[in-house]
Amino acid sequence: MKNMNNKMLLHVVAYALLLVGGLNWGLVGLFNFSLVNRLLGSMPTLERLVYILVGLSAVAVIATHKSYCKNCENMGK
């Protein structure tokens, strides 16, 4: 059961990072404004790490979507 909770946590974190990345790209496209850069621009290594984590999250969600989509459905219950 604990293993399932860790997988669920990974799924939720990956999904949250995808939301951050998607919103950031939306802001870049609409207003040429990068929120990640604005918040972390003075720390380029940390900014780059955020972008790497967003990319890895996309890969993780794509690879596991079929098996975790049912969990998303049950999260609100």
PDB file with SEQRES, HELIX, SHEET and CRYST1 records, atoms N, CA, C and O in Angstrom:
SEQRES   1 A   77  MET LYS ASN MET ASN ASN LYS MET LEU LEU HIS VAL VAL          
SEQRES   2 A   77  ALA TYR ALA LEU LEU LEU VAL GLY GLY LEU ASN TRP GLY          
SEQRES   3 A   77  LEU VAL GLY LEU PHE ASN PHE SER LEU VAL ASN ARG LEU          
SEQRES   4 A   77  LEU GLY SER MET PRO THR LEU GLU ARG LEU VAL TYR ILE          
SEQRES   5 A   77  LEU VAL GLY LEU SER ALA VAL ALA VAL ILE ALA THR HIS          
SEQRES   6 A   77  LYS SER TYR CYS LYS ASN CYS GLU ASN MET GLY LYS              
HELIX    1 AA1 LYS A    2  PHE A   31  1                                  30    
HELIX    2 AA2 LEU A   35  LEU A   40  1                                   6    
HELIX    3 AA3 PRO A   44  ASN A   74  1                                  31    
CRYST1    1.000    1.000    1.000  90.00  90.00  90.00 P 1           1          
ATOM      1  N   MET A   1       0.823  -1.199   0.000  1.00  0.00           N  
ATOM      2  CA  MET A   1       0.000   0.000   0.000  1.00  0.00           C  
ATOM      3  C   MET A   1       0.868   1.264   0.000  1.00  0.00           C  
ATOM      4  O   MET A   1       0.554   2.242  -0.680  1.00  0.00           O  
ATOM      5  N   LYS A   2       1.966   1.232   0.774  1.00  0.00           N  
ATOM      6  CA  LYS A   2       2.854   2.389   0.810  1.00  0.00           C  
ATOM      7  C   LYS A   2       3.442   2.680  -0.568  1.00  0.00           C  
ATOM      8  O   LYS A   2       3.592   3.840  -0.950  1.00  0.00           O  
ATOM      9  N   ASN A   3       3.773   1.630  -1.311  1.00  0.00           N  
ATOM     10  CA  ASN A   3       4.313   1.795  -2.658  1.00  0.00           C  
ATOM     11  C   ASN A   3       3.321   2.541  -3.546  1.00  0.00           C  
ATOM     12  O   ASN A   3       3.716   3.403  -4.330  1.00  0.00           O  
ATOM     13  N   MET A   4       2.047   2.216  -3.426  1.00  0.00           N  
ATOM     14  CA  MET A   4       1.023   2.893  -4.213  1.00  0.00           C  
ATOM     15  C   MET A   4       0.949   4.372  -3.833  1.00  0.00           C  
ATOM     16  O   MET A   4       0.751   5.217  -4.706  1.00  0.00           O  
ATOM     17  N   ASN A   5       1.104   4.697  -2.558  1.00  0.00           N  
ATOM     18  CA  ASN A   5       1.079   6.087  -2.129  1.00  0.00           C  
ATOM     19  C   ASN A   5       2.249   6.869  -2.704  1.00  0.00           C  
ATOM     20  O   ASN A   5       2.084   8.029  -3.081  1.00  0.00           O  
ATOM     21  N   ASN A   6       3.435   6.256  -2.780  1.00  0.00           N  
ATOM     22  CA  ASN A   6       4.589   6.921  -3.373  1.00  0.00           C  
ATOM     23  C   ASN A   6       4.371   7.173  -4.854  1.00  0.00           C  
ATOM     24  O   ASN A   6       4.733   8.231  -5.368  1.00  0.00           O  
ATOM     25  N   LYS A   7       3.779   6.201  -5.543  1.00  0.00           N  
ATOM     26  CA  LYS A   7       3.483   6.385  -6.969  1.00  0.00           C  
ATOM     27  C   LYS A   7       2.459   7.492  -7.168  1.00  0.00           C  
ATOM     28  O   LYS A   7       2.571   8.296  -8.093  1.00  0.00           O  
ATOM     29  N   MET A   8       1.467   7.526  -6.298  1.00  0.00           N  
ATOM     30  CA  MET A   8       0.436   8.559  -6.388  1.00  0.00           C  
ATOM     31  C   MET A   8       1.052   9.940  -6.149  1.00  0.00           C  
ATOM     32  O   MET A   8       0.724  10.902  -6.843  1.00  0.00           O  
ATOM     33  N   LEU A   9       1.951  10.027  -5.158  1.00  0.00           N  
ATOM     34  CA  LEU A   9       2.621  11.292  -4.871  1.00  0.00           C  
ATOM     35  C   LEU A   9       3.450  11.740  -6.067  1.00  0.00           C  
ATOM     36  O   LEU A   9       3.420  12.912  -6.440  1.00  0.00           O  
ATOM     37  N   LEU A  10       4.181  10.821  -6.662  1.00  0.00           N  
ATOM     38  CA  LEU A  10       4.966  11.154  -7.847  1.00  0.00           C  
ATOM     39  C   LEU A  10       4.069  11.670  -8.963  1.00  0.00           C  
ATOM     40  O   LEU A  10       4.411  12.637  -9.645  1.00  0.00           O  
ATOM     41  N   HIS A  11       2.933  11.030  -9.147  1.00  0.00           N  
ATOM     42  CA  HIS A  11       1.982  11.449 -10.176  1.00  0.00           C  
ATOM     43  C   HIS A  11       1.468  12.865  -9.901  1.00  0.00           C  
ATOM     44  O   HIS A  11       1.398  13.686 -10.815  1.00  0.00           O  
ATOM     45  N   VAL A  12       1.114  13.147  -8.670  1.00  0.00           N  
ATOM     46  CA  VAL A  12       0.581  14.469  -8.311  1.00  0.00           C  
ATOM     47  C   VAL A  12       1.652  15.549  -8.484  1.00  0.00           C  
ATOM     48  O   VAL A  12       1.367  16.630  -8.999  1.00  0.00           O  
ATOM     49  N   VAL A  13       2.882  15.258  -8.056  1.00  0.00           N  
ATOM     50  CA  VAL A  13       3.980  16.224  -8.192  1.00  0.00           C  
ATOM     51  C   VAL A  13       4.279  16.473  -9.670  1.00  0.00           C  
ATOM     52  O   VAL A  13       4.463  17.617 -10.086  1.00  0.00           O  
ATOM     53  N   ALA A  14       4.328  15.407 -10.456  1.00  0.00           N  
ATOM     54  CA  ALA A  14       4.589  15.554 -11.891  1.00  0.00           C  
ATOM     55  C   ALA A  14       3.487  16.376 -12.549  1.00  0.00           C  
ATOM     56  O   ALA A  14       3.761  17.236 -13.386  1.00  0.00           O  
ATOM     57  N   TYR A  15       2.251  16.110 -12.172  1.00  0.00           N  
ATOM     58  CA  TYR A  15       1.132  16.856 -12.751  1.00  0.00           C  
ATOM     59  C   TYR A  15       1.211  18.335 -12.367  1.00  0.00           C  
ATOM     60  O   TYR A  15       0.961  19.207 -13.199  1.00  0.00           O  
ATOM     61  N   ALA A  16       1.556  18.614 -11.120  1.00  0.00           N  
ATOM     62  CA  ALA A  16       1.693  20.007 -10.676  1.00  0.00           C  
ATOM     63  C   ALA A  16       2.804  20.719 -11.439  1.00  0.00           C  
ATOM     64  O   ALA A  16       2.650  21.877 -11.825  1.00  0.00           O  
ATOM     65  N   LEU A  17       3.924  20.031 -11.657  1.00  0.00           N  
ATOM     66  CA  LEU A  17       5.012  20.638 -12.424  1.00  0.00           C  
ATOM     67  C   LEU A  17       4.602  20.890 -13.872  1.00  0.00           C  
ATOM     68  O   LEU A  17       5.018  21.879 -14.476  1.00  0.00           O  
ATOM     69  N   LEU A  18       3.794  20.002 -14.422  1.00  0.00           N  
ATOM     70  CA  LEU A  18       3.289  20.236 -15.780  1.00  0.00           C  
ATOM     71  C   LEU A  18       2.395  21.467 -15.830  1.00  0.00           C  
ATOM     72  O   LEU A  18       2.433  22.224 -16.800  1.00  0.00           O  
ATOM     73  N   LEU A  19       1.599  21.668 -14.801  1.00  0.00           N  
ATOM     74  CA  LEU A  19       0.769  22.876 -14.741  1.00  0.00           C  
ATOM     75  C   LEU A  19       1.632  24.127 -14.673  1.00  0.00           C  
ATOM     76  O   LEU A  19       1.356  25.111 -15.359  1.00  0.00           O  
ATOM     77  N   VAL A  20       2.673  24.095 -13.850  1.00  0.00           N  
ATOM     78  CA  VAL A  20       3.593  25.236 -13.753  1.00  0.00           C  
ATOM     79  C   VAL A  20       4.226  25.514 -15.115  1.00  0.00           C  
ATOM     80  O   VAL A  20       4.269  26.657 -15.570  1.00  0.00           O  
ATOM     81  N   GLY A  21       4.716  24.453 -15.758  1.00  0.00           N  
ATOM     82  CA  GLY A  21       5.343  24.625 -17.067  1.00  0.00           C  
ATOM     83  C   GLY A  21       4.376  25.134 -18.114  1.00  0.00           C  
ATOM     84  O   GLY A  21       4.718  26.009 -18.911  1.00  0.00           O  
ATOM     85  N   GLY A  22       3.164  24.587 -18.116  1.00  0.00           N  
ATOM     86  CA  GLY A  22       2.163  25.027 -19.088  1.00  0.00           C  
ATOM     87  C   GLY A  22       1.765  26.478 -18.889  1.00  0.00           C  
ATOM     88  O   GLY A  22       1.654  27.235 -19.854  1.00  0.00           O  
ATOM     89  N   LEU A  23       1.552  26.865 -17.642  1.00  0.00           N  
ATOM     90  CA  LEU A  23       1.204  28.264 -17.359  1.00  0.00           C  
ATOM     91  C   LEU A  23       2.352  29.193 -17.727  1.00  0.00           C  
ATOM     92  O   LEU A  23       2.131  30.276 -18.269  1.00  0.00           O  
ATOM     93  N   ASN A  24       3.575  28.769 -17.433  1.00  0.00           N  
ATOM     94  CA  ASN A  24       4.727  29.601 -17.777  1.00  0.00           C  
ATOM     95  C   ASN A  24       4.821  29.799 -19.289  1.00  0.00           C  
ATOM     96  O   ASN A  24       5.033  30.918 -19.757  1.00  0.00           O  
ATOM     97  N   TRP A  25       4.663  28.713 -20.055  1.00  0.00           N  
ATOM     98  CA  TRP A  25       4.732  28.848 -21.511  1.00  0.00           C  
ATOM     99  C   TRP A  25       3.572  29.687 -22.054  1.00  0.00           C  
ATOM    100  O   TRP A  25       3.733  30.412 -23.036  1.00  0.00           O  
ATOM    101  N   GLY A  26       2.417  29.588 -21.419  1.00  0.00           N  
ATOM    102  CA  GLY A  26       1.297  30.443 -21.819  1.00  0.00           C  
ATOM    103  C   GLY A  26       1.619  31.912 -21.615  1.00  0.00           C  
ATOM    104  O   GLY A  26       1.321  32.742 -22.474  1.00  0.00           O  
ATOM    105  N   LEU A  27       2.225  32.233 -20.487  1.00  0.00           N  
ATOM    106  CA  LEU A  27       2.631  33.616 -20.216  1.00  0.00           C  
ATOM    107  C   LEU A  27       3.704  34.079 -21.188  1.00  0.00           C  
ATOM    108  O   LEU A  27       3.689  35.225 -21.640  1.00  0.00           O  
ATOM    109  N   VAL A  28       4.632  33.189 -21.509  1.00  0.00           N  
ATOM    110  CA  VAL A  28       5.669  33.540 -22.487  1.00  0.00           C  
ATOM    111  C   VAL A  28       5.033  33.827 -23.839  1.00  0.00           C  
ATOM    112  O   VAL A  28       5.362  34.819 -24.488  1.00  0.00           O  
ATOM    113  N   GLY A  29       4.129  32.962 -24.258  1.00  0.00           N  
ATOM    114  CA  GLY A  29       3.493  33.145 -25.563  1.00  0.00           C  
ATOM    115  C   GLY A  29       2.611  34.378 -25.642  1.00  0.00           C  
ATOM    116  O   GLY A  29       2.624  35.088 -26.647  1.00  0.00           O  
ATOM    117  N   LEU A  30       1.847  34.637 -24.592  1.00  0.00           N  
ATOM    118  CA  LEU A  30       0.921  35.773 -24.612  1.00  0.00           C  
ATOM    119  C   LEU A  30       1.581  37.116 -24.331  1.00  0.00           C  
ATOM    120  O   LEU A  30       1.275  38.120 -24.975  1.00  0.00           O  
ATOM    121  N   PHE A  31       2.492  37.121 -23.358  1.00  0.00           N  
ATOM    122  CA  PHE A  31       3.029  38.397 -22.875  1.00  0.00           C  
ATOM    123  C   PHE A  31       4.546  38.491 -22.905  1.00  0.00           C  
ATOM    124  O   PHE A  31       5.114  39.473 -22.428  1.00  0.00           O  
ATOM    125  N   ASN A  32       5.212  37.481 -23.460  1.00  0.00           N  
ATOM    126  CA  ASN A  32       6.670  37.430 -23.469  1.00  0.00           C  
ATOM    127  C   ASN A  32       7.221  37.611 -22.048  1.00  0.00           C  
ATOM    128  O   ASN A  32       8.194  38.331 -21.826  1.00  0.00           O  
ATOM    129  N   PHE A  33       6.566  36.934 -21.093  1.00  0.00           N  
ATOM    130  CA  PHE A  33       6.911  37.043 -19.679  1.00  0.00           C  
ATOM    131  C   PHE A  33       7.087  35.647 -19.100  1.00  0.00           C  
ATOM    132  O   PHE A  33       6.153  34.846 -19.121  1.00  0.00           O  
ATOM    133  N   SER A  34       8.269  35.349 -18.588  1.00  0.00           N  
ATOM    134  CA  SER A  34       8.544  34.056 -17.973  1.00  0.00           C  
ATOM    135  C   SER A  34       8.504  34.208 -16.458  1.00  0.00           C  
ATOM    136  O   SER A  34       9.382  34.832 -15.862  1.00  0.00           O  
ATOM    137  N   LEU A  35       7.480  33.631 -15.847  1.00  0.00           N  
ATOM    138  CA  LEU A  35       7.340  33.701 -14.397  1.00  0.00           C  
ATOM    139  C   LEU A  35       8.475  32.959 -13.697  1.00  0.00           C  
ATOM    140  O   LEU A  35       8.973  33.409 -12.666  1.00  0.00           O  
ATOM    141  N   VAL A  36       8.880  31.827 -14.256  1.00  0.00           N  
ATOM    142  CA  VAL A  36       9.986  31.065 -13.670  1.00  0.00           C  
ATOM    143  C   VAL A  36      11.260  31.908 -13.687  1.00  0.00           C  
ATOM    144  O   VAL A  36      11.990  31.957 -12.697  1.00  0.00           O  
ATOM    145  N   ASN A  37      11.522  32.561 -14.800  1.00  0.00           N  
ATOM    146  CA  ASN A  37      12.702  33.425 -14.883  1.00  0.00           C  
ATOM    147  C   ASN A  37      12.585  34.599 -13.929  1.00  0.00           C  
ATOM    148  O   ASN A  37      13.569  34.994 -13.304  1.00  0.00           O  
ATOM    149  N   ARG A  38      11.401  35.154 -13.814  1.00  0.00           N  
ATOM    150  CA  ARG A  38      11.195  36.302 -12.926  1.00  0.00           C  
ATOM    151  C   ARG A  38      11.449  35.909 -11.463  1.00  0.00           C  
ATOM    152  O   ARG A  38      12.046  36.666 -10.697  1.00  0.00           O  
ATOM    153  N   LEU A  39      10.981  34.709 -11.096  1.00  0.00           N  
ATOM    154  CA  LEU A  39      11.147  34.260  -9.719  1.00  0.00           C  
ATOM    155  C   LEU A  39      12.554  33.737  -9.425  1.00  0.00           C  
ATOM    156  O   LEU A  39      13.069  33.909  -8.320  1.00  0.00           O  
ATOM    157  N   LEU A  40      13.167  33.098 -10.419  1.00  0.00           N  
ATOM    158  CA  LEU A  40      14.448  32.425 -10.179  1.00  0.00           C  
ATOM    159  C   LEU A  40      15.583  32.930 -11.055  1.00  0.00           C  
ATOM    160  O   LEU A  40      16.648  32.314 -11.092  1.00  0.00           O  
ATOM    161  N   GLY A  41      15.381  34.030 -11.755  1.00  0.00           N  
ATOM    162  CA  GLY A  41      16.379  34.540 -12.690  1.00  0.00           C  
ATOM    163  C   GLY A  41      17.725  34.822 -12.059  1.00  0.00           C  
ATOM    164  O   GLY A  41      18.755  34.726 -12.726  1.00  0.00           O  
ATOM    165  N   SER A  42      17.730  35.172 -10.775  1.00  0.00           N  
ATOM    166  CA  SER A  42      19.001  35.430 -10.106  1.00  0.00           C  
ATOM    167  C   SER A  42      19.698  34.127  -9.709  1.00  0.00           C  
ATOM    168  O   SER A  42      20.830  34.138  -9.226  1.00  0.00           O  
ATOM    169  N   MET A  43      19.001  33.002  -9.920  1.00  0.00           N  
ATOM    170  CA  MET A  43      19.561  31.679  -9.628  1.00  0.00           C  
ATOM    171  C   MET A  43      19.417  30.809 -10.877  1.00  0.00           C  
ATOM    172  O   MET A  43      18.545  29.942 -10.930  1.00  0.00           O  
ATOM    173  N   PRO A  44      20.269  31.035 -11.883  1.00  0.00           N  
ATOM    174  CA  PRO A  44      20.103  30.335 -13.155  1.00  0.00           C  
ATOM    175  C   PRO A  44      20.171  28.813 -13.047  1.00  0.00           C  
ATOM    176  O   PRO A  44      19.516  28.110 -13.817  1.00  0.00           O  
ATOM    177  N   THR A  45      20.950  28.300 -12.105  1.00  0.00           N  
ATOM    178  CA  THR A  45      21.029  26.849 -11.946  1.00  0.00           C  
ATOM    179  C   THR A  45      19.705  26.293 -11.450  1.00  0.00           C  
ATOM    180  O   THR A  45      19.251  25.252 -11.925  1.00  0.00           O  
ATOM    181  N   LEU A  46      19.085  26.975 -10.505  1.00  0.00           N  
ATOM    182  CA  LEU A  46      17.786  26.548  -9.990  1.00  0.00           C  
ATOM    183  C   LEU A  46      16.703  26.704 -11.057  1.00  0.00           C  
ATOM    184  O   LEU A  46      15.819  25.855 -11.176  1.00  0.00           O  
ATOM    185  N   GLU A  47      16.774  27.783 -11.827  1.00  0.00           N  
ATOM    186  CA  GLU A  47      15.825  27.984 -12.930  1.00  0.00           C  
ATOM    187  C   GLU A  47      15.933  26.840 -13.937  1.00  0.00           C  
ATOM    188  O   GLU A  47      14.925  26.301 -14.392  1.00  0.00           O  
ATOM    189  N   ARG A  48      17.150  26.485 -14.270  1.00  0.00           N  
ATOM    190  CA  ARG A  48      17.358  25.378 -15.218  1.00  0.00           C  
ATOM    191  C   ARG A  48      16.847  24.061 -14.638  1.00  0.00           C  
ATOM    192  O   ARG A  48      16.275  23.242 -15.358  1.00  0.00           O  
ATOM    193  N   LEU A  49      17.053  23.859 -13.346  1.00  0.00           N  
ATOM    194  CA  LEU A  49      16.557  22.654 -12.683  1.00  0.00           C  
ATOM    195  C   LEU A  49      15.029  22.567 -12.770  1.00  0.00           C  
ATOM    196  O   LEU A  49      14.483  21.487 -12.996  1.00  0.00           O  
ATOM    197  N   VAL A  50      14.347  23.688 -12.593  1.00  0.00           N  
ATOM    198  CA  VAL A  50      12.879  23.700 -12.715  1.00  0.00           C  
ATOM    199  C   VAL A  50      12.476  23.272 -14.117  1.00  0.00           C  
ATOM    200  O   VAL A  50      11.568  22.455 -14.273  1.00  0.00           O  
ATOM    201  N   TYR A  51      13.131  23.804 -15.134  1.00  0.00           N  
ATOM    202  CA  TYR A  51      12.793  23.423 -16.508  1.00  0.00           C  
ATOM    203  C   TYR A  51      13.068  21.945 -16.768  1.00  0.00           C  
ATOM    204  O   TYR A  51      12.301  21.288 -17.471  1.00  0.00           O  
ATOM    205  N   ILE A  52      14.155  21.420 -16.208  1.00  0.00           N  
ATOM    206  CA  ILE A  52      14.471  19.989 -16.361  1.00  0.00           C  
ATOM    207  C   ILE A  52      13.396  19.150 -15.675  1.00  0.00           C  
ATOM    208  O   ILE A  52      12.941  18.153 -16.235  1.00  0.00           O  
ATOM    209  N   LEU A  53      12.988  19.545 -14.470  1.00  0.00           N  
ATOM    210  CA  LEU A  53      11.948  18.801 -13.748  1.00  0.00           C  
ATOM    211  C   LEU A  53      10.610  18.846 -14.474  1.00  0.00           C  
ATOM    212  O   LEU A  53       9.878  17.856 -14.478  1.00  0.00           O  
ATOM    213  N   VAL A  54      10.283  19.970 -15.081  1.00  0.00           N  
ATOM    214  CA  VAL A  54       9.047  20.064 -15.868  1.00  0.00           C  
ATOM    215  C   VAL A  54       9.111  19.100 -17.051  1.00  0.00           C  
ATOM    216  O   VAL A  54       8.136  18.406 -17.341  1.00  0.00           O  
ATOM    217  N   GLY A  55      10.250  19.057 -17.732  1.00  0.00           N  
ATOM    218  CA  GLY A  55      10.416  18.142 -18.860  1.00  0.00           C  
ATOM    219  C   GLY A  55      10.336  16.686 -18.430  1.00  0.00           C  
ATOM    220  O   GLY A  55       9.681  15.882 -19.094  1.00  0.00           O  
ATOM    221  N   LEU A  56      10.990  16.337 -17.335  1.00  0.00           N  
ATOM    222  CA  LEU A  56      10.926  14.968 -16.819  1.00  0.00           C  
ATOM    223  C   LEU A  56       9.507  14.609 -16.374  1.00  0.00           C  
ATOM    224  O   LEU A  56       9.068  13.469 -16.524  1.00  0.00           O  
ATOM    225  N   SER A  57       8.808  15.583 -15.833  1.00  0.00           N  
ATOM    226  CA  SER A  57       7.414  15.354 -15.436  1.00  0.00           C  
ATOM    227  C   SER A  57       6.548  15.037 -16.638  1.00  0.00           C  
ATOM    228  O   SER A  57       5.674  14.173 -16.567  1.00  0.00           O  
ATOM    229  N   ALA A  58       6.782  15.723 -17.730  1.00  0.00           N  
ATOM    230  CA  ALA A  58       6.022  15.438 -18.952  1.00  0.00           C  
ATOM    231  C   ALA A  58       6.267  14.011 -19.411  1.00  0.00           C  
ATOM    232  O   ALA A  58       5.328  13.310 -19.788  1.00  0.00           O  
ATOM    233  N   VAL A  59       7.507  13.582 -19.383  1.00  0.00           N  
ATOM    234  CA  VAL A  59       7.844  12.206 -19.777  1.00  0.00           C  
ATOM    235  C   VAL A  59       7.169  11.213 -18.835  1.00  0.00           C  
ATOM    236  O   VAL A  59       6.601  10.219 -19.288  1.00  0.00           O  
ATOM    237  N   ALA A  60       7.227  11.474 -17.532  1.00  0.00           N  
ATOM    238  CA  ALA A  60       6.621  10.570 -16.548  1.00  0.00           C  
ATOM    239  C   ALA A  60       5.114  10.470 -16.733  1.00  0.00           C  
ATOM    240  O   ALA A  60       4.557   9.374 -16.678  1.00  0.00           O  
ATOM    241  N   VAL A  61       4.453  11.591 -16.950  1.00  0.00           N  
ATOM    242  CA  VAL A  61       3.001  11.574 -17.114  1.00  0.00           C  
ATOM    243  C   VAL A  61       2.618  10.888 -18.427  1.00  0.00           C  
ATOM    244  O   VAL A  61       1.643  10.137 -18.468  1.00  0.00           O  
ATOM    245  N   ILE A  62       3.359  11.132 -19.478  1.00  0.00           N  
ATOM    246  CA  ILE A  62       3.082  10.454 -20.752  1.00  0.00           C  
ATOM    247  C   ILE A  62       3.249   8.947 -20.592  1.00  0.00           C  
ATOM    248  O   ILE A  62       2.422   8.175 -21.077  1.00  0.00           O  
ATOM    249  N   ALA A  63       4.311   8.527 -19.915  1.00  0.00           N  
ATOM    250  CA  ALA A  63       4.598   7.100 -19.771  1.00  0.00           C  
ATOM    251  C   ALA A  63       3.606   6.379 -18.865  1.00  0.00           C  
ATOM    252  O   ALA A  63       3.388   5.178 -19.024  1.00  0.00           O  
ATOM    253  N   THR A  64       3.004   7.091 -17.921  1.00  0.00           N  
ATOM    254  CA  THR A  64       2.144   6.432 -16.942  1.00  0.00           C  
ATOM    255  C   THR A  64       0.688   6.866 -17.004  1.00  0.00           C  
ATOM    256  O   THR A  64      -0.099   6.500 -16.131  1.00  0.00           O  
ATOM    257  N   HIS A  65       0.322   7.624 -18.001  1.00  0.00           N  
ATOM    258  CA  HIS A  65      -1.027   8.190 -18.048  1.00  0.00           C  
ATOM    259  C   HIS A  65      -2.125   7.136 -17.945  1.00  0.00           C  
ATOM    260  O   HIS A  65      -3.069   7.298 -17.171  1.00  0.00           O  
ATOM    261  N   LYS A  66      -2.012   6.079 -18.704  1.00  0.00           N  
ATOM    262  CA  LYS A  66      -3.069   5.065 -18.697  1.00  0.00           C  
ATOM    263  C   LYS A  66      -3.268   4.459 -17.319  1.00  0.00           C  
ATOM    264  O   LYS A  66      -4.403   4.218 -16.909  1.00  0.00           O  
ATOM    265  N   SER A  67      -2.192   4.212 -16.607  1.00  0.00           N  
ATOM    266  CA  SER A  67      -2.332   3.553 -15.312  1.00  0.00           C  
ATOM    267  C   SER A  67      -2.733   4.512 -14.188  1.00  0.00           C  
ATOM    268  O   SER A  67      -3.247   4.065 -13.163  1.00  0.00           O  
ATOM    269  N   TYR A  68      -2.512   5.807 -14.354  1.00  0.00           N  
ATOM    270  CA  TYR A  68      -2.830   6.747 -13.272  1.00  0.00           C  
ATOM    271  C   TYR A  68      -4.057   7.592 -13.520  1.00  0.00           C  
ATOM    272  O   TYR A  68      -4.531   8.253 -12.596  1.00  0.00           O  
ATOM    273  N   CYS A  69      -4.571   7.599 -14.672  1.00  0.00           N  
ATOM    274  CA  CYS A  69      -5.728   8.437 -14.949  1.00  0.00           C  
ATOM    275  C   CYS A  69      -6.886   8.070 -14.028  1.00  0.00           C  
ATOM    276  O   CYS A  69      -7.623   8.952 -13.587  1.00  0.00           O  
ATOM    277  N   LYS A  70      -7.057   6.795 -13.732  1.00  0.00           N  
ATOM    278  CA  LYS A  70      -8.142   6.375 -12.846  1.00  0.00           C  
ATOM    279  C   LYS A  70      -7.938   6.928 -11.447  1.00  0.00           C  
ATOM    280  O   LYS A  70      -8.919   7.180 -10.747  1.00  0.00           O  
ATOM    281  N   ASN A  71      -6.705   7.126 -11.016  1.00  0.00           N  
ATOM    282  CA  ASN A  71      -6.445   7.723  -9.704  1.00  0.00           C  
ATOM    283  C   ASN A  71      -6.882   9.178  -9.658  1.00  0.00           C  
ATOM    284  O   ASN A  71      -7.416   9.634  -8.647  1.00  0.00           O  
ATOM    285  N   CYS A  72      -6.664   9.893 -10.717  1.00  0.00           N  
ATOM    286  CA  CYS A  72      -7.096  11.279 -10.765  1.00  0.00           C  
ATOM    287  C   CYS A  72      -8.615  11.368 -10.619  1.00  0.00           C  
ATOM    288  O   CYS A  72      -9.137  12.266  -9.958  1.00  0.00           O  
ATOM    289  N   GLU A  73      -9.295  10.446 -11.233  1.00  0.00           N  
ATOM    290  CA  GLU A  73     -10.753  10.419 -11.184  1.00  0.00           C  
ATOM    291  C   GLU A  73     -11.247  10.224  -9.756  1.00  0.00           C  
ATOM    292  O   GLU A  73     -12.271  10.791  -9.374  1.00  0.00           O  
ATOM    293  N   ASN A  74     -10.531   9.428  -8.961  1.00  0.00           N  
ATOM    294  CA  ASN A  74     -10.962   9.091  -7.602  1.00  0.00           C  
ATOM    295  C   ASN A  74     -10.405  10.061  -6.535  1.00  0.00           C  
ATOM    296  O   ASN A  74     -10.756   9.936  -5.362  1.00  0.00           O  
ATOM    297  N   MET A  75      -9.569  10.998  -6.912  1.00  0.00           N  
ATOM    298  CA  MET A  75      -8.938  11.863  -5.925  1.00  0.00           C  
ATOM    299  C   MET A  75      -9.938  12.768  -5.203  1.00  0.00           C  
ATOM    300  O   MET A  75      -9.746  13.076  -4.027  1.00  0.00           O  
ATOM    301  N   GLY A  76     -10.983  13.192  -5.875  1.00  0.00           N  
ATOM    302  CA  GLY A  76     -11.956  14.093  -5.276  1.00  0.00           C  
ATOM    303  C   GLY A  76     -12.974  13.404  -4.389  1.00  0.00           C  
ATOM    304  O   GLY A  76     -13.760  14.069  -3.714  1.00  0.00           O  
ATOM    305  N   LYS A  77     -12.970  12.072  -4.383  1.00  0.00           N  
ATOM    306  CA  LYS A  77     -13.983  11.344  -3.614  1.00  0.00           C  
ATOM    307  C   LYS A  77     -13.543  11.090  -2.207  1.00  0.00           C  
ATOM    308  O   LYS A  77     -14.283  10.488  -1.428  1.00  0.00           O  
TER     309      LYS A  77                                                      
END                                                                             
